[in-house]
């Protein structure tokens, strides 16, 4: 899946506003330990940077399907 983004940080900021579990994680970390929020953001940006090219983040996923025998 190809997701348009201006930068890895832009991708993270968008996810922090729209992805429910990520919204809750950032809220929790901000309330309990702001240093962990900064560390999380650095790590997230570093991971996304590996998949960022030409203003696009490539997100691989595995699609499986069960069959009844």
PQR file of N, CA, C, O and H, with PARSE charges and radii, in Angstrom:
ATOM      1  N   UNK A   1       0.848  -1.147   0.000 -0.4000 1.5000
ATOM      2  CA  UNK A   1       0.000   0.000   0.000 -0.0000 2.0000
ATOM      3  C   UNK A   1       0.905   1.224   0.000  0.5500 1.7000
ATOM      4  O   UNK A   1       1.859   1.284   0.776 -0.5500 1.4000
ATOM      5  N   UNK A   2       0.627   2.182  -0.840 -0.4000 1.5000
ATOM      6  CA  UNK A   2       1.415   3.400  -0.928 -0.0000 2.0000
ATOM      7  C   UNK A   2       0.629   4.554  -0.328  0.5500 1.7000
ATOM      8  O   UNK A   2      -0.499   4.828  -0.739 -0.5500 1.4000
ATOM      9  H   UNK A   2      -0.148   2.133  -1.470  0.4000 1.0000
ATOM     10  N   UNK A   3       1.231   5.231   0.650 -0.4000 1.5000
ATOM     11  CA  UNK A   3       0.575   6.329   1.354 -0.0000 2.0000
ATOM     12  C   UNK A   3       1.348   7.607   1.082  0.5500 1.7000
ATOM     13  O   UNK A   3       2.531   7.685   1.413 -0.5500 1.4000
ATOM     14  H   UNK A   3       2.147   5.008   0.984  0.4000 1.0000
ATOM     15  N   UNK A   4       0.707   8.624   0.479 -0.4000 1.5000
ATOM     16  CA  UNK A   4       1.411   9.870   0.224 -0.0000 2.0000
ATOM     17  C   UNK A   4       1.745  10.602   1.528  0.5500 1.7000
ATOM     18  O   UNK A   4       0.938  10.641   2.456 -0.5500 1.4000
ATOM     19  H   UNK A   4      -0.254   8.561   0.210  0.4000 1.0000
ATOM     20  N   UNK A   5       2.940  11.177   1.578 -0.4000 1.5000
ATOM     21  CA  UNK A   5       3.376  11.946   2.748 -0.0000 2.0000
ATOM     22  C   UNK A   5       4.480  12.891   2.315  0.5500 1.7000
ATOM     23  O   UNK A   5       5.240  12.594   1.394 -0.5500 1.4000
ATOM     24  H   UNK A   5       3.595  11.146   0.823  0.4000 1.0000
ATOM     25  N   UNK A   6       4.562  14.020   2.978 -0.4000 1.5000
ATOM     26  CA  UNK A   6       5.616  14.982   2.659 -0.0000 2.0000
ATOM     27  C   UNK A   6       6.954  14.576   3.266  0.5500 1.7000
ATOM     28  O   UNK A   6       8.012  14.895   2.724 -0.5500 1.4000
ATOM     29  H   UNK A   6       3.944  14.261   3.726  0.4000 1.0000
ATOM     30  N   UNK A   7       6.902  13.865   4.400 -0.4000 1.5000
ATOM     31  CA  UNK A   7       8.102  13.416   5.091 -0.0000 2.0000
ATOM     32  C   UNK A   7       7.693  12.331   6.082  0.5500 1.7000
ATOM     33  O   UNK A   7       6.502  12.127   6.316 -0.5500 1.4000
ATOM     34  H   UNK A   7       6.042  13.605   4.840  0.4000 1.0000
ATOM     35  N   UNK A   8       8.658  11.639   6.661 -0.4000 1.5000
ATOM     36  CA  UNK A   8       8.298  10.669   7.701 -0.0000 2.0000
ATOM     37  C   UNK A   8       7.587  11.339   8.884  0.5500 1.7000
ATOM     38  O   UNK A   8       6.673  10.763   9.474 -0.5500 1.4000
ATOM     39  H   UNK A   8       9.626  11.805   6.471  0.4000 1.0000
ATOM     40  N   UNK A   9       8.011  12.544   9.217 -0.4000 1.5000
ATOM     41  CA  UNK A   9       7.378  13.271  10.319 -0.0000 2.0000
ATOM     42  C   UNK A   9       5.936  13.637   9.972  0.5500 1.7000
ATOM     43  O   UNK A   9       5.057  13.585  10.831 -0.5500 1.4000
ATOM     44  H   UNK A   9       8.754  13.012   8.738  0.4000 1.0000
ATOM     45  N   UNK A  10       5.698  14.002   8.734 -0.4000 1.5000
ATOM     46  CA  UNK A  10       4.334  14.306   8.292 -0.0000 2.0000
ATOM     47  C   UNK A  10       3.462  13.063   8.398  0.5500 1.7000
ATOM     48  O   UNK A  10       2.313  13.146   8.832 -0.5500 1.4000
ATOM     49  H   UNK A  10       6.412  14.044   8.036  0.4000 1.0000
ATOM     50  N   UNK A  11       3.990  11.935   8.012 -0.4000 1.5000
ATOM     51  CA  UNK A  11       3.255  10.680   8.121 -0.0000 2.0000
ATOM     52  C   UNK A  11       2.906  10.391   9.577  0.5500 1.7000
ATOM     53  O   UNK A  11       1.783   9.993   9.884 -0.5500 1.4000
ATOM     54  H   UNK A  11       4.924  11.869   7.660  0.4000 1.0000
ATOM     55  N   UNK A  12       3.878  10.594  10.478 -0.4000 1.5000
ATOM     56  CA  UNK A  12       3.643  10.355  11.905 -0.0000 2.0000
ATOM     57  C   UNK A  12       2.587  11.307  12.454  0.5500 1.7000
ATOM     58  O   UNK A  12       1.685  10.874  13.170 -0.5500 1.4000
ATOM     59  H   UNK A  12       4.791  10.918  10.229  0.4000 1.0000
ATOM     60  N   UNK A  13       2.683  12.578  12.135 -0.4000 1.5000
ATOM     61  CA  UNK A  13       1.703  13.550  12.637 -0.0000 2.0000
ATOM     62  C   UNK A  13       0.293  13.211  12.160  0.5500 1.7000
ATOM     63  O   UNK A  13      -0.669  13.340  12.916 -0.5500 1.4000
ATOM     64  H   UNK A  13       3.416  12.929  11.553  0.4000 1.0000
ATOM     65  N   UNK A  14       0.173  12.785  10.928 -0.4000 1.5000
ATOM     66  CA  UNK A  14      -1.134  12.382  10.406 -0.0000 2.0000
ATOM     67  C   UNK A  14      -1.654  11.166  11.165  0.5500 1.7000
ATOM     68  O   UNK A  14      -2.824  11.127  11.548 -0.5500 1.4000
ATOM     69  H   UNK A  14       0.955  12.680  10.313  0.4000 1.0000
ATOM     70  N   UNK A  15      -0.802  10.186  11.383 -0.4000 1.5000
ATOM     71  CA  UNK A  15      -1.213   8.990  12.109 -0.0000 2.0000
ATOM     72  C   UNK A  15      -1.583   9.318  13.558  0.5500 1.7000
ATOM     73  O   UNK A  15      -2.525   8.741  14.101 -0.5500 1.4000
ATOM     74  H   UNK A  15       0.148  10.218  11.072  0.4000 1.0000
ATOM     75  N   UNK A  16      -0.856  10.231  14.178 -0.4000 1.5000
ATOM     76  CA  UNK A  16      -1.153  10.617  15.558 -0.0000 2.0000
ATOM     77  C   UNK A  16      -2.527  11.274  15.681  0.5500 1.7000
ATOM     78  O   UNK A  16      -3.136  11.227  16.750 -0.5500 1.4000
ATOM     79  H   UNK A  16      -0.091  10.700  13.737  0.4000 1.0000
ATOM     80  N   UNK A  17      -3.014  11.874  14.622 -0.4000 1.5000
ATOM     81  CA  UNK A  17      -4.327  12.531  14.638 -0.0000 2.0000
ATOM     82  C   UNK A  17      -5.460  11.608  14.208  0.5500 1.7000
ATOM     83  O   UNK A  17      -6.615  11.850  14.560 -0.5500 1.4000
ATOM     84  H   UNK A  17      -2.519  11.912  13.754  0.4000 1.0000
ATOM     85  N   UNK A  18      -5.153  10.552  13.450 -0.4000 1.5000
ATOM     86  CA  UNK A  18      -6.230   9.783  12.830 -0.0000 2.0000
ATOM     87  C   UNK A  18      -6.290   8.306  13.215  0.5500 1.7000
ATOM     88  O   UNK A  18      -7.361   7.707  13.119 -0.5500 1.4000
ATOM     89  H   UNK A  18      -4.216  10.356  13.163  0.4000 1.0000
ATOM     90  N   UNK A  19      -5.216   7.711  13.635 -0.4000 1.5000
ATOM     91  CA  UNK A  19      -5.201   6.280  13.980 -0.0000 2.0000
ATOM     92  C   UNK A  19      -5.537   6.124  15.460  0.5500 1.7000
ATOM     93  O   UNK A  19      -4.732   6.482  16.320 -0.5500 1.4000
ATOM     94  H   UNK A  19      -4.346   8.198  13.713  0.4000 1.0000
ATOM     95  N   UNK A  20      -6.715   5.595  15.760 -0.4000 1.5000
ATOM     96  CA  UNK A  20      -7.217   5.512  17.123 -0.0000 2.0000
ATOM     97  C   UNK A  20      -6.232   4.996  18.157  0.5500 1.7000
ATOM     98  O   UNK A  20      -6.012   5.674  19.160 -0.5500 1.4000
ATOM     99  H   UNK A  20      -7.369   5.305  15.061  0.4000 1.0000
ATOM    100  N   UNK A  21      -5.626   3.828  17.962 -0.4000 1.5000
ATOM    101  CA  UNK A  21      -4.684   3.332  18.971 -0.0000 2.0000
ATOM    102  C   UNK A  21      -3.472   4.251  19.155  0.5500 1.7000
ATOM    103  O   UNK A  21      -2.961   4.395  20.265 -0.5500 1.4000
ATOM    104  H   UNK A  21      -5.805   3.277  17.147  0.4000 1.0000
ATOM    105  N   UNK A  22      -3.024   4.862  18.078 -0.4000 1.5000
ATOM    106  CA  UNK A  22      -1.878   5.762  18.174 -0.0000 2.0000
ATOM    107  C   UNK A  22      -2.260   7.051  18.889  0.5500 1.7000
ATOM    108  O   UNK A  22      -1.462   7.598  19.650 -0.5500 1.4000
ATOM    109  H   UNK A  22      -3.440   4.745  17.176  0.4000 1.0000
ATOM    110  N   UNK A  23      -3.470   7.541  18.652 -0.4000 1.5000
ATOM    111  CA  UNK A  23      -3.966   8.723  19.362 -0.0000 2.0000
ATOM    112  C   UNK A  23      -3.934   8.464  20.864  0.5500 1.7000
ATOM    113  O   UNK A  23      -3.433   9.285  21.633 -0.5500 1.4000
ATOM    114  H   UNK A  23      -4.119   7.097  18.034  0.4000 1.0000
ATOM    115  N   UNK A  24      -4.470   7.318  21.278 -0.4000 1.5000
ATOM    116  CA  UNK A  24      -4.521   6.975  22.701 -0.0000 2.0000
ATOM    117  C   UNK A  24      -3.120   6.787  23.284  0.5500 1.7000
ATOM    118  O   UNK A  24      -2.859   7.210  24.410 -0.5500 1.4000
ATOM    119  H   UNK A  24      -4.877   6.651  20.653  0.4000 1.0000
ATOM    120  N   UNK A  25      -2.220   6.159  22.531 -0.4000 1.5000
ATOM    121  CA  UNK A  25      -0.865   5.956  23.017 -0.0000 2.0000
ATOM    122  C   UNK A  25      -0.174   7.286  23.271  0.5500 1.7000
ATOM    123  O   UNK A  25       0.432   7.479  24.325 -0.5500 1.4000
ATOM    124  H   UNK A  25      -2.433   5.815  21.616  0.4000 1.0000
ATOM    125  N   UNK A  26      -0.259   8.198  22.325 -0.4000 1.5000
ATOM    126  CA  UNK A  26       0.406   9.496  22.474 -0.0000 2.0000
ATOM    127  C   UNK A  26      -0.213  10.284  23.634  0.5500 1.7000
ATOM    128  O   UNK A  26       0.505  10.929  24.398 -0.5500 1.4000
ATOM    129  H   UNK A  26      -0.751   8.041  21.469  0.4000 1.0000
ATOM    130  N   UNK A  27      -1.546  10.233  23.766 -0.4000 1.5000
ATOM    131  CA  UNK A  27      -2.199  10.911  24.894 -0.0000 2.0000
ATOM    132  C   UNK A  27      -1.709  10.346  26.225  0.5500 1.7000
ATOM    133  O   UNK A  27      -1.391  11.100  27.145 -0.5500 1.4000
ATOM    134  H   UNK A  27      -2.130   9.709  23.145  0.4000 1.0000
ATOM    135  N   UNK A  28      -1.648   9.028  26.323 -0.4000 1.5000
ATOM    136  CA  UNK A  28      -1.202   8.384  27.553 -0.0000 2.0000
ATOM    137  C   UNK A  28       0.244   8.746  27.873  0.5500 1.7000
ATOM    138  O   UNK A  28       0.558   9.128  29.000 -0.5500 1.4000
ATOM    139  H   UNK A  28      -1.906   8.415  25.576  0.4000 1.0000
ATOM    140  N   UNK A  29       1.119   8.627  26.885 -0.4000 1.5000
ATOM    141  CA  UNK A  29       2.530   8.935  27.125 -0.0000 2.0000
ATOM    142  C   UNK A  29       2.730  10.403  27.471  0.5500 1.7000
ATOM    143  O   UNK A  29       3.542  10.726  28.338 -0.5500 1.4000
ATOM    144  H   UNK A  29       0.864   8.316  25.970  0.4000 1.0000
ATOM    145  N   UNK A  30       2.003  11.295  26.811 -0.4000 1.5000
ATOM    146  CA  UNK A  30       2.129  12.722  27.097 -0.0000 2.0000
ATOM    147  C   UNK A  30       1.704  13.036  28.531  0.5500 1.7000
ATOM    148  O   UNK A  30       2.285  13.905  29.180 -0.5500 1.4000
ATOM    149  H   UNK A  30       1.343  11.032  26.107  0.4000 1.0000
ATOM    150  N   UNK A  31       0.694  12.327  29.017 -0.4000 1.5000
ATOM    151  CA  UNK A  31       0.204  12.568  30.373 -0.0000 2.0000
ATOM    152  C   UNK A  31       1.107  11.960  31.435  0.5500 1.7000
ATOM    153  O   UNK A  31       1.194  12.488  32.543 -0.5500 1.4000
ATOM    154  H   UNK A  31       0.222  11.621  28.490  0.4000 1.0000
ATOM    155  N   UNK A  32       1.777  10.867  31.119 -0.4000 1.5000
ATOM    156  CA  UNK A  32       2.564  10.167  32.129 -0.0000 2.0000
ATOM    157  C   UNK A  32       4.064  10.425  32.047  0.5500 1.7000
ATOM    158  O   UNK A  32       4.735  10.517  33.075 -0.5500 1.4000
ATOM    159  H   UNK A  32       1.707  10.438  30.219  0.4000 1.0000
ATOM    160  N   UNK A  33       4.596  10.543  30.827 -0.4000 1.5000
ATOM    161  CA  UNK A  33       6.053  10.688  30.675 -0.0000 2.0000
ATOM    162  C   UNK A  33       6.379  11.346  29.337  0.5500 1.7000
ATOM    163  O   UNK A  33       6.573  10.652  28.340 -0.5500 1.4000
ATOM    164  H   UNK A  33       4.051  10.468  29.992  0.4000 1.0000
ATOM    165  N   UNK A  34       6.442  12.674  29.304 -0.4000 1.5000
ATOM    166  CA  UNK A  34       6.710  13.376  28.042 -0.0000 2.0000
ATOM    167  C   UNK A  34       8.008  12.956  27.348  0.5500 1.7000
ATOM    168  O   UNK A  34       8.103  13.032  26.124 -0.5500 1.4000
ATOM    169  H   UNK A  34       6.285  13.239  30.115  0.4000 1.0000
ATOM    170  N   UNK A  35       8.994  12.519  28.107 -0.4000 1.5000
ATOM    171  CA  UNK A  35      10.256  12.078  27.486 -0.0000 2.0000
ATOM    172  C   UNK A  35      10.016  10.830  26.633  0.5500 1.7000
ATOM    173  O   UNK A  35      10.667  10.652  25.604 -0.5500 1.4000
ATOM    174  H   UNK A  35       8.917  12.456  29.102  0.4000 1.0000
ATOM    175  N   UNK A  36       9.090   9.967  27.051 -0.4000 1.5000
ATOM    176  CA  UNK A  36       8.780   8.765  26.273 -0.0000 2.0000
ATOM    177  C   UNK A  36       8.066   9.121  24.973  0.5500 1.7000
ATOM    178  O   UNK A  36       8.216   8.414  23.976 -0.5500 1.4000
ATOM    179  H   UNK A  36       8.561  10.111  27.887  0.4000 1.0000
ATOM    180  N   UNK A  37       7.293  10.205  24.969 -0.4000 1.5000
ATOM    181  CA  UNK A  37       6.648  10.645  23.728 -0.0000 2.0000
ATOM    182  C   UNK A  37       7.717  11.030  22.719  0.5500 1.7000
ATOM    183  O   UNK A  37       7.649  10.642  21.552 -0.5500 1.4000
ATOM    184  H   UNK A  37       7.171  10.779  25.779  0.4000 1.0000
ATOM    185  N   UNK A  38       8.693  11.786  23.167 -0.4000 1.5000
ATOM    186  CA  UNK A  38       9.782  12.204  22.280 -0.0000 2.0000
ATOM    187  C   UNK A  38      10.559  10.990  21.767  0.5500 1.7000
ATOM    188  O   UNK A  38      10.905  10.932  20.587 -0.5500 1.4000
ATOM    189  H   UNK A  38       8.748  12.101  24.115  0.4000 1.0000
ATOM    190  N   UNK A  39      10.830  10.039  22.630 -0.4000 1.5000
ATOM    191  CA  UNK A  39      11.554   8.830  22.214 -0.0000 2.0000
ATOM    192  C   UNK A  39      10.726   8.027  21.225  0.5500 1.7000
ATOM    193  O   UNK A  39      11.255   7.546  20.223 -0.5500 1.4000
ATOM    194  H   UNK A  39      10.549  10.087  23.588  0.4000 1.0000
ATOM    195  N   UNK A  40       9.433   7.877  21.494 -0.4000 1.5000
ATOM    196  CA  UNK A  40       8.547   7.165  20.572 -0.0000 2.0000
ATOM    197  C   UNK A  40       8.555   7.824  19.202  0.5500 1.7000
ATOM    198  O   UNK A  40       8.666   7.142  18.183 -0.5500 1.4000
ATOM    199  H   UNK A  40       9.004   8.268  22.308  0.4000 1.0000
ATOM    200  N   UNK A  41       8.440   9.140  19.174 -0.4000 1.5000
ATOM    201  CA  UNK A  41       8.405   9.860  17.893 -0.0000 2.0000
ATOM    202  C   UNK A  41       9.709   9.687  17.124  0.5500 1.7000
ATOM    203  O   UNK A  41       9.686   9.497  15.908 -0.5500 1.4000
ATOM    204  H   UNK A  41       8.350   9.694  20.002  0.4000 1.0000
ATOM    205  N   UNK A  42      10.835   9.748  17.806 -0.4000 1.5000
ATOM    206  CA  UNK A  42      12.127   9.527  17.126 -0.0000 2.0000
ATOM    207  C   UNK A  42      12.197   8.134  16.522  0.5500 1.7000
ATOM    208  O   UNK A  42      12.619   7.968  15.378 -0.5500 1.4000
ATOM    209  H   UNK A  42      10.854   9.903  18.794  0.4000 1.0000
ATOM    210  N   UNK A  43      11.781   7.132  17.294 -0.4000 1.5000
ATOM    211  CA  UNK A  43      11.821   5.747  16.812 -0.0000 2.0000
ATOM    212  C   UNK A  43      10.846   5.538  15.661  0.5500 1.7000
ATOM    213  O   UNK A  43      11.185   4.872  14.683 -0.5500 1.4000
ATOM    214  H   UNK A  43      11.438   7.267  18.224  0.4000 1.0000
ATOM    215  N   UNK A  44       9.663   6.086  15.759 -0.4000 1.5000
ATOM    216  CA  UNK A  44       8.656   5.967  14.701 -0.0000 2.0000
ATOM    217  C   UNK A  44       9.183   6.587  13.408  0.5500 1.7000
ATOM    218  O   UNK A  44       9.084   5.993  12.335 -0.5500 1.4000
ATOM    219  H   UNK A  44       9.388   6.626  16.553  0.4000 1.0000
ATOM    220  N   UNK A  45       9.745   7.797  13.529 -0.4000 1.5000
ATOM    221  CA  UNK A  45      10.291   8.476  12.345 -0.0000 2.0000
ATOM    222  C   UNK A  45      11.419   7.671  11.712  0.5500 1.7000
ATOM    223  O   UNK A  45      11.514   7.601  10.487 -0.5500 1.4000
ATOM    224  H   UNK A  45       9.825   8.280  14.401  0.4000 1.0000
ATOM    225  N   UNK A  46      12.273   7.065  12.527 -0.4000 1.5000
ATOM    226  CA  UNK A  46      13.390   6.266  12.006 -0.0000 2.0000
ATOM    227  C   UNK A  46      12.883   5.038  11.261  0.5500 1.7000
ATOM    228  O   UNK A  46      13.426   4.677  10.217 -0.5500 1.4000
ATOM    229  H   UNK A  46      12.196   7.122  13.522  0.4000 1.0000
ATOM    230  N   UNK A  47      11.849   4.396  11.789 -0.4000 1.5000
ATOM    231  CA  UNK A  47      11.287   3.220  11.119 -0.0000 2.0000
ATOM    232  C   UNK A  47      10.645   3.611   9.803  0.5500 1.7000
ATOM    233  O   UNK A  47      10.882   2.967   8.781 -0.5500 1.4000
ATOM    234  H   UNK A  47      11.408   4.689  12.637  0.4000 1.0000
ATOM    235  N   UNK A  48       9.832   4.662   9.816 -0.4000 1.5000
ATOM    236  CA  UNK A  48       9.137   5.097   8.598 -0.0000 2.0000
ATOM    237  C   UNK A  48      10.136   5.557   7.537  0.5500 1.7000
ATOM    238  O   UNK A  48       9.902   5.369   6.343 -0.5500 1.4000
ATOM    239  H   UNK A  48       9.640   5.185  10.646  0.4000 1.0000
ATOM    240  N   UNK A  49      11.233   6.150   7.959 -0.4000 1.5000
ATOM    241  CA  UNK A  49      12.238   6.634   7.002 -0.0000 2.0000
ATOM    242  C   UNK A  49      12.754   5.514   6.106  0.5500 1.7000
ATOM    243  O   UNK A  49      13.110   5.753   4.952 -0.5500 1.4000
ATOM    244  H   UNK A  49      11.423   6.303   8.929  0.4000 1.0000
ATOM    245  N   UNK A  50      12.794   4.289   6.637 -0.4000 1.5000
ATOM    246  CA  UNK A  50      13.249   3.148   5.829 -0.0000 2.0000
ATOM    247  C   UNK A  50      12.286   2.834   4.684  0.5500 1.7000
ATOM    248  O   UNK A  50      12.685   2.230   3.688 -0.5500 1.4000
ATOM    249  H   UNK A  50      12.504   4.094   7.574  0.4000 1.0000
ATOM    250  N   UNK A  51      11.031   3.237   4.819 -0.4000 1.5000
ATOM    251  CA  UNK A  51      10.003   2.922   3.828 -0.0000 2.0000
ATOM    252  C   UNK A  51       9.522   4.157   3.065  0.5500 1.7000
ATOM    253  O   UNK A  51       8.560   4.087   2.300 -0.5500 1.4000
ATOM    254  H   UNK A  51      10.707   3.727   5.629  0.4000 1.0000
ATOM    255  N   UNK A  52      10.191   5.273   3.277 -0.4000 1.5000
ATOM    256  CA  UNK A  52       9.802   6.542   2.656 -0.0000 2.0000
ATOM    257  C   UNK A  52      10.671   6.822   1.431  0.5500 1.7000
ATOM    258  O   UNK A  52      11.900   6.823   1.512 -0.5500 1.4000
ATOM    259  H   UNK A  52      10.972   5.330   3.898  0.4000 1.0000
ATOM    260  N   UNK A  53      10.014   7.057   0.302 -0.4000 1.5000
ATOM    261  CA  UNK A  53      10.732   7.397  -0.926 -0.0000 2.0000
ATOM    262  C   UNK A  53       9.792   8.150  -1.863  0.5500 1.7000
ATOM    263  O   UNK A  53       8.636   7.762  -2.028 -0.5500 1.4000
ATOM    264  H   UNK A  53       9.016   7.056   0.236  0.4000 1.0000
ATOM    265  N   UNK A  54      10.279   9.211  -2.467 -0.4000 1.5000
ATOM    266  CA  UNK A  54       9.501  10.009  -3.424 -0.0000 2.0000
ATOM    267  C   UNK A  54       8.146  10.429  -2.856  0.5500 1.7000
ATOM    268  O   UNK A  54       7.112  10.278  -3.506 -0.5500 1.4000
ATOM    269  H   UNK A  54      11.219   9.526  -2.333  0.4000 1.0000
ATOM    270  N   UNK A  55       8.170  10.952  -1.646 -0.4000 1.5000
ATOM    271  CA  UNK A  55       6.953  11.458  -0.981 -0.0000 2.0000
ATOM    272  C   UNK A  55       5.884  10.385  -0.829  0.5500 1.7000
ATOM    273  O   UNK A  55       4.688  10.666  -0.906 -0.5500 1.4000
ATOM    274  H   UNK A  55       9.010  11.074  -1.118  0.4000 1.0000
ATOM    275  N   UNK A  56       6.326   9.166  -0.615 -0.4000 1.5000
ATOM    276  CA  UNK A  56       5.403   8.043  -0.432 -0.0000 2.0000
ATOM    277  C   UNK A  56       5.967   7.101   0.624  0.5500 1.7000
ATOM    278  O   UNK A  56       7.163   6.809   0.645 -0.5500 1.4000
ATOM    279  H   UNK A  56       7.297   8.938  -0.553  0.4000 1.0000
ATOM    280  N   UNK A  57       5.084   6.633   1.497 -0.4000 1.5000
ATOM    281  CA  UNK A  57       5.453   5.620   2.481 -0.0000 2.0000
ATOM    282  C   UNK A  57       4.877   4.296   1.988  0.5500 1.7000
ATOM    283  O   UNK A  57       3.670   4.169   1.780 -0.5500 1.4000
ATOM    284  H   UNK A  57       4.113   6.871   1.480  0.4000 1.0000
ATOM    285  N   UNK A  58       5.748   3.324   1.805 -0.4000 1.5000
ATOM    286  CA  UNK A  58       5.306   1.997   1.374 -0.0000 2.0000
ATOM    287  C   UNK A  58       4.979   1.179   2.607  0.5500 1.7000
ATOM    288  O   UNK A  58       5.836   0.969   3.466 -0.5500 1.4000
ATOM    289  H   UNK A  58       6.728   3.427   1.974  0.4000 1.0000
ATOM    290  N   UNK A  59       3.742   0.718   2.696 -0.4000 1.5000
ATOM    291  CA  UNK A  59       3.311  -0.102   3.825 -0.0000 2.0000
ATOM    292  C   UNK A  59       2.982  -1.493   3.306  0.5500 1.7000
ATOM    293  O   UNK A  59       2.012  -1.681   2.572 -0.5500 1.4000
ATOM    294  H   UNK A  59       3.046   0.888   1.999  0.4000 1.0000
ATOM    295  N   UNK A  60       3.793  -2.456   3.692 -0.4000 1.5000
ATOM    296  CA  UNK A  60       3.535  -3.836   3.307 -0.0000 2.0000
ATOM    297  C   UNK A  60       2.547  -4.442   4.291  0.5500 1.7000
ATOM    298  O   UNK A  60       2.508  -4.064   5.462 -0.5500 1.4000
ATOM    299  H   UNK A  60       4.580  -2.304   4.289  0.4000 1.0000
ATOM    300  N   UNK A  61       1.767  -5.367   3.812 -0.4000 1.5000
ATOM    301  CA  UNK A  61       0.871  -6.093   4.686 -0.0000 2.0000
ATOM    302  C   UNK A  61       0.652  -7.484   4.122  0.5500 1.7000
ATOM    303  O   UNK A  61       0.827  -7.724   2.927 -0.5500 1.4000
ATOM    304  H   UNK A  61       1.799  -5.674   2.861  0.4000 1.0000
ATOM    305  N   UNK A  62       0.271  -8.376   4.985 -0.4000 1.5000
ATOM    306  CA  UNK A  62       0.030  -9.751   4.608 -0.0000 2.0000
ATOM    307  C   UNK A  62      -1.470  -9.990   4.634  0.5500 1.7000
ATOM    308  O   UNK A  62      -2.114  -9.779   5.661 -0.5500 1.4000
ATOM    309  H   UNK A  62       0.129  -8.181   5.956  0.4000 1.0000
ATOM    310  N   UNK A  63      -2.022 -10.419   3.533 -0.4000 1.5000
ATOM    311  CA  UNK A  63      -3.442 -10.720   3.448 -0.0000 2.0000
ATOM    312  C   UNK A  63      -3.608 -12.224   3.424  0.5500 1.7000
ATOM    313  O   UNK A  63      -3.053 -12.908   2.563 -0.5500 1.4000
ATOM    314  H   UNK A  63      -1.499 -10.590   2.698  0.4000 1.0000
ATOM    315  N   UNK A  64      -4.374 -12.735   4.375 -0.4000 1.5000
ATOM    316  CA  UNK A  64      -4.615 -14.169   4.436 -0.0000 2.0000
ATOM    317  C   UNK A  64      -6.108 -14.444   4.376  0.5500 1.7000
ATOM    318  O   UNK A  64      -6.934 -13.568   4.630 -0.5500 1.4000
ATOM    319  H   UNK A  64      -4.824 -12.180   5.074  0.4000 1.0000
ATOM    320  N   UNK A  65      -6.422 -15.655   4.043 -0.4000 1.5000
ATOM    321  CA  UNK A  65      -7.826 -16.038   3.916 -0.0000 2.0000
ATOM    322  C   UNK A  65      -7.978 -17.464   4.421  0.5500 1.7000
ATOM    323  O   UNK A  65      -7.178 -18.341   4.096 -0.5500 1.4000
ATOM    324  H   UNK A  65      -5.751 -16.367   3.837  0.4000 1.0000
ATOM    325  N   UNK A  66      -9.008 -17.681   5.215 -0.4000 1.5000
ATOM    326  CA  UNK A  66      -9.271 -19.022   5.726 -0.0000 2.0000
ATOM    327  C   UNK A  66     -10.202 -19.748   4.755  0.5500 1.7000
ATOM    328  O   UNK A  66     -11.067 -19.142   4.123 -0.5500 1.4000
ATOM    329  H   UNK A  66      -9.658 -16.968   5.479  0.4000 1.0000
ATOM    330  N   UNK A  67     -10.000 -21.043   4.659 -0.4000 1.5000
ATOM    331  CA  UNK A  67     -10.893 -21.861   3.848 -0.0000 2.0000
ATOM    332  C   UNK A  67     -11.415 -22.995   4.717  0.5500 1.7000
ATOM    333  O   UNK A  67     -10.676 -23.594   5.499 -0.5500 1.4000
ATOM    334  H   UNK A  67      -9.297 -21.535   5.173  0.4000 1.0000
ATOM    335  N   UNK A  68     -12.677 -23.270   4.566 -0.4000 1.5000
ATOM    336  CA  UNK A  68     -13.304 -24.337   5.342 -0.0000 2.0000
ATOM    337  C   UNK A  68     -13.034 -25.658   4.649  0.5500 1.7000
ATOM    338  O   UNK A  68     -13.214 -25.781   3.438 -0.5500 1.4000
ATOM    339  H   UNK A  68     -13.277 -22.783   3.931  0.4000 1.0000
ATOM    340  N   UNK A  69     -12.607 -26.636   5.413 -0.4000 1.5000
ATOM    341  CA  UNK A  69     -12.296 -27.942   4.830 -0.0000 2.0000
ATOM    342  C   UNK A  69     -13.445 -28.898   5.089  0.5500 1.7000
ATOM    343  O   UNK A  69     -13.388 -30.057   4.680 -0.5500 1.4000
ATOM    344  H   UNK A  69     -12.461 -26.536   6.397  0.4000 1.0000
TER
END
